[in-house]
Each structure stands twice: as C-alpha cells, then as structure tokens.
Amino acid sequence: NGVSTEARGALIVLEGLDRSGKTSQSSRLLSYLEGLGHSAELWRFPDRTTSVGKMISSYLSNESQLDDHTIHLLFSANRWEKKSLMEEKLKSGTSLIVDRYSYSGVAFSSAKGLDIDWCKAPEIGLLAPDLVIYLNILPEKAAERGGYGGERYEKLEFQKKVAAYYQILRDASWKVMGKDIYIVHTDRQEGNISLLFSGVLFSFSLLPS
Ligand code: NYM
C-alpha cells in the first residue's frame, strides 16, 4: 500500500578542521552501523562529481580563481543539489554519514572575512542533521599529522581562524544545522557517543580505545 514500515534513517555529520580525522572516523561509524544490520552510506561535501562540484574542485586546487562570495554559494549549491536524494535515502531507512556539511560552509568562508550571517543564509532550508560530531583537534596537532595536500585553505594560520569560527557556531549552538553537537577531542582520545534514534540506542566509540 506504499506505506513504509521502515524507520527513517539518521543524518549524521562529521565536522572539523582539515586532518582532524573525519574521513577515518566516518568509515569506522559506517562499519559499526552496518555491523548492527543498518543500512548506511558514506557521503561527503564537497561532492566533486557534479558540475558544481567540479568548479569547486578546480578552485580548491588553485586551477581557477573565484570571488569569495561566489565560491561560498557554490559550496552551498552543492548541498542543495543533493537535498532531494538525501531526503529519499533517509525516508527509505538509509542513514547517511556525511563528511562536512553546513558548518564547514560557514566556518571556512567566515574565516576569510565574509559576514557570518551572510554565510549562514543560503544554508537555511537544507536538511538539519540529527547529530553533528565535531572532531576537536588543536590546529597545530592537525598540521603535525602532515599531508596537508597543498589545496587552498590547508595552512596552519588559516586553520586557526577556521577553528575560531567553528567555536563561535558551537557556542551559539547553531540549531538550523544540527540539533545536537557532540564534541570529540581527537587529540585526547575520548569518544563515546550515544544516540537515541528512531527508538534505537546507538552507542559507539569513534576513536580506537
Ligand atoms: N569547504 C568544504 C568549504 O570551504 N566550504 C564547504 O562548504 C565545504 C563542504 O573545502 N578545506 C572546504 C573545507 C576543505 C575543502 O574539503 C575540501 P575536503 O573534505 O578536503 O574534500
């Protein structure tokens, strides 16, 4: 009769500085959820596969120059173009683990000097995450992990500014883009998270114990 009996999936976002460990923690979380028998997918923003994503990618690798406002709106457009597919996946019971989302959009652009409220505006109306996991690492520690790939933004001084803007968003508990922000200290090895979702209690540890 077309009525789905499956619970809606959870939208879980991982945020943090470059080299904060989002990619490896996303994979751990995916294995954990799949191990419990849940349907889950790993997503990331920017999604470099779309035509907007290709413009972003060429900007990040310094192959093209764009005005700061223009690239900000492209990052946002890249989330908007994925909104309906995200919605479909969640409705059909698949959880999405997303590496970067609106917090990255606002923190990185504000760190360049754009007005923070201007930066937030195009994010309004996107799907709000059920959980935002912020991987908190000192910018100096992240830089020591090495392998800043040489893309735009991958410089210690700039990452310090981004960290300050992430802090502002957390202090203001930016509700538009996350009901719950869970802060994991990746340089201090903490990370037990409990998430009650669709009546199921997920309890997981992100970092190796
Ligand atoms: N970034 C990412 C932004 O500036 N705004 C955004 O909205 C998003 C999603 O892109 N340094 C920045 C953060 C990263 C860079 O991300 C590329 P990644 O996770 O390295 O592919």
Residues whose N, C-alpha, C, O or C-beta is under 5 A from the ligand:
A	BS01	NYM	D18 F45 P46 F75 R100 Y101 S104 G105 F108 R152 Y153
